[in-house]
Amino acid sequence: MNSLIKPLRLRDQIEIAIYR
């Protein structure tokens, strides 16, 4: 549905994994 939210959420999860 939201193609803009999909990549944003994916990058957010990756960033959180790196920060953690």
mmCIF file of the N, C-alpha and C atoms, coordinates in Angstrom:
data_MODEL
# 
_entry.id   MODEL 
# 
loop_
_atom_site.group_PDB 
_atom_site.id 
_atom_site.type_symbol 
_atom_site.label_atom_id 
_atom_site.label_alt_id 
_atom_site.label_comp_id 
_atom_site.label_asym_id 
_atom_site.label_entity_id 
_atom_site.label_seq_id 
_atom_site.pdbx_PDB_ins_code 
_atom_site.Cartn_x 
_atom_site.Cartn_y 
_atom_site.Cartn_z 
_atom_site.occupancy 
_atom_site.B_iso_or_equiv 
_atom_site.pdbx_formal_charge 
_atom_site.auth_seq_id 
_atom_site.auth_comp_id 
_atom_site.auth_asym_id 
_atom_site.auth_atom_id 
_atom_site.pdbx_PDB_model_num 
ATOM 1  N N  . MET A 1 1  ? 0.848  -1.197 0.000  1.00 0.00 ? 1  MET A N  1 
ATOM 2  C CA . MET A 1 1  ? 0.000  0.000  0.000  1.00 0.00 ? 1  MET A CA 1 
ATOM 3  C C  . MET A 1 1  ? 0.891  1.257  0.000  1.00 0.00 ? 1  MET A C  1 
ATOM 4  N N  . ASN A 1 2  ? 1.693  1.387  1.039  1.00 0.00 ? 2  ASN A N  1 
ATOM 5  C CA . ASN A 1 2  ? 2.580  2.579  1.100  1.00 0.00 ? 2  ASN A CA 1 
ATOM 6  C C  . ASN A 1 2  ? 4.003  2.176  0.709  1.00 0.00 ? 2  ASN A C  1 
ATOM 7  N N  . SER A 1 3  ? 4.359  2.461  -0.513 1.00 0.00 ? 3  SER A N  1 
ATOM 8  C CA . SER A 1 3  ? 5.713  2.074  -0.990 1.00 0.00 ? 3  SER A CA 1 
ATOM 9  C C  . SER A 1 3  ? 6.771  2.952  -0.316 1.00 0.00 ? 3  SER A C  1 
ATOM 10 N N  . LEU A 1 4  ? 6.362  4.143  0.090  1.00 0.00 ? 4  LEU A N  1 
ATOM 11 C CA . LEU A 1 4  ? 7.334  5.060  0.717  1.00 0.00 ? 4  LEU A CA 1 
ATOM 12 C C  . LEU A 1 4  ? 7.615  4.642  2.162  1.00 0.00 ? 4  LEU A C  1 
ATOM 13 N N  . ILE A 1 5  ? 6.628  4.058  2.789  1.00 0.00 ? 5  ILE A N  1 
ATOM 14 C CA . ILE A 1 5  ? 6.790  3.649  4.205  1.00 0.00 ? 5  ILE A CA 1 
ATOM 15 C C  . ILE A 1 5  ? 7.540  2.312  4.267  1.00 0.00 ? 5  ILE A C  1 
ATOM 16 N N  . LYS A 1 6  ? 7.432  1.530  3.203  1.00 0.00 ? 6  LYS A N  1 
ATOM 17 C CA . LYS A 1 6  ? 8.086  0.200  3.205  1.00 0.00 ? 6  LYS A CA 1 
ATOM 18 C C  . LYS A 1 6  ? 9.611  0.346  3.295  1.00 0.00 ? 6  LYS A C  1 
ATOM 19 N N  . PRO A 1 7  ? 10.250 1.057  2.393  1.00 0.00 ? 7  PRO A N  1 
ATOM 20 C CA . PRO A 1 7  ? 11.704 1.216  2.439  1.00 0.00 ? 7  PRO A CA 1 
ATOM 21 C C  . PRO A 1 7  ? 12.156 1.980  3.695  1.00 0.00 ? 7  PRO A C  1 
ATOM 22 N N  . LEU A 1 8  ? 11.331 2.909  4.127  1.00 0.00 ? 8  LEU A N  1 
ATOM 23 C CA . LEU A 1 8  ? 11.690 3.684  5.328  1.00 0.00 ? 8  LEU A CA 1 
ATOM 24 C C  . LEU A 1 8  ? 11.709 2.763  6.546  1.00 0.00 ? 8  LEU A C  1 
ATOM 25 N N  . ARG A 1 9  ? 10.745 1.887  6.617  1.00 0.00 ? 9  ARG A N  1 
ATOM 26 C CA . ARG A 1 9  ? 10.653 0.982  7.790  1.00 0.00 ? 9  ARG A CA 1 
ATOM 27 C C  . ARG A 1 9  ? 11.810 -0.013 7.699  1.00 0.00 ? 9  ARG A C  1 
ATOM 28 N N  . LEU A 1 10 ? 12.122 -0.467 6.503  1.00 0.00 ? 10 LEU A N  1 
ATOM 29 C CA . LEU A 1 10 ? 13.201 -1.464 6.360  1.00 0.00 ? 10 LEU A CA 1 
ATOM 30 C C  . LEU A 1 10 ? 14.529 -0.833 6.806  1.00 0.00 ? 10 LEU A C  1 
ATOM 31 N N  . ARG A 1 11 ? 14.744 0.391  6.372  1.00 0.00 ? 11 ARG A N  1 
ATOM 32 C CA . ARG A 1 11 ? 16.046 1.078  6.713  1.00 0.00 ? 11 ARG A CA 1 
ATOM 33 C C  . ARG A 1 11 ? 16.030 1.337  8.220  1.00 0.00 ? 11 ARG A C  1 
ATOM 34 N N  . ASP A 1 12 ? 14.888 1.654  8.777  1.00 0.00 ? 12 ASP A N  1 
ATOM 35 C CA . ASP A 1 12 ? 14.817 1.946  10.224 1.00 0.00 ? 12 ASP A CA 1 
ATOM 36 C C  . ASP A 1 12 ? 15.226 0.705  11.012 1.00 0.00 ? 12 ASP A C  1 
ATOM 37 N N  . GLN A 1 13 ? 14.730 -0.448 10.582 1.00 0.00 ? 13 GLN A N  1 
ATOM 38 C CA . GLN A 1 13 ? 15.050 -1.698 11.307 1.00 0.00 ? 13 GLN A CA 1 
ATOM 39 C C  . GLN A 1 13 ? 16.542 -1.995 11.197 1.00 0.00 ? 13 GLN A C  1 
ATOM 40 N N  . ILE A 1 14 ? 17.098 -1.751 10.027 1.00 0.00 ? 14 ILE A N  1 
ATOM 41 C CA . ILE A 1 14 ? 18.539 -2.033 9.839  1.00 0.00 ? 14 ILE A CA 1 
ATOM 42 C C  . ILE A 1 14 ? 19.358 -1.078 10.710 1.00 0.00 ? 14 ILE A C  1 
ATOM 43 N N  . GLU A 1 15 ? 18.968 0.176  10.736 1.00 0.00 ? 15 GLU A N  1 
ATOM 44 C CA . GLU A 1 15 ? 19.706 1.161  11.548 1.00 0.00 ? 15 GLU A CA 1 
ATOM 45 C C  . GLU A 1 15 ? 19.621 0.798  13.027 1.00 0.00 ? 15 GLU A C  1 
ATOM 46 N N  . ILE A 1 16 ? 18.453 0.364  13.460 1.00 0.00 ? 16 ILE A N  1 
ATOM 47 C CA . ILE A 1 16 ? 18.278 -0.011 14.875 1.00 0.00 ? 16 ILE A CA 1 
ATOM 48 C C  . ILE A 1 16 ? 19.163 -1.220 15.203 1.00 0.00 ? 16 ILE A C  1 
ATOM 49 N N  . ALA A 1 17 ? 19.240 -2.142 14.261 1.00 0.00 ? 17 ALA A N  1 
ATOM 50 C CA . ALA A 1 17 ? 20.054 -3.351 14.492 1.00 0.00 ? 17 ALA A CA 1 
ATOM 51 C C  . ALA A 1 17 ? 21.533 -2.956 14.612 1.00 0.00 ? 17 ALA A C  1 
ATOM 52 N N  . ILE A 1 18 ? 21.950 -1.981 13.830 1.00 0.00 ? 18 ILE A N  1 
ATOM 53 C CA . ILE A 1 18 ? 23.361 -1.561 13.877 1.00 0.00 ? 18 ILE A CA 1 
ATOM 54 C C  . ILE A 1 18 ? 23.606 -0.759 15.167 1.00 0.00 ? 18 ILE A C  1 
ATOM 55 N N  . TYR A 1 19 ? 22.641 0.063  15.512 1.00 0.00 ? 19 TYR A N  1 
ATOM 56 C CA . TYR A 1 19 ? 22.809 0.892  16.725 1.00 0.00 ? 19 TYR A CA 1 
ATOM 57 C C  . TYR A 1 19 ? 22.816 0.007  17.967 1.00 0.00 ? 19 TYR A C  1 
ATOM 58 N N  . ARG A 1 20 ? 22.028 -1.070 17.904 1.00 0.00 ? 20 ARG A N  1 
ATOM 59 C CA . ARG A 1 20 ? 21.925 -1.960 19.070 1.00 0.00 ? 20 ARG A CA 1 
ATOM 60 C C  . ARG A 1 20 ? 23.196 -2.784 19.053 1.00 0.00 ? 20 ARG A C  1 
# 
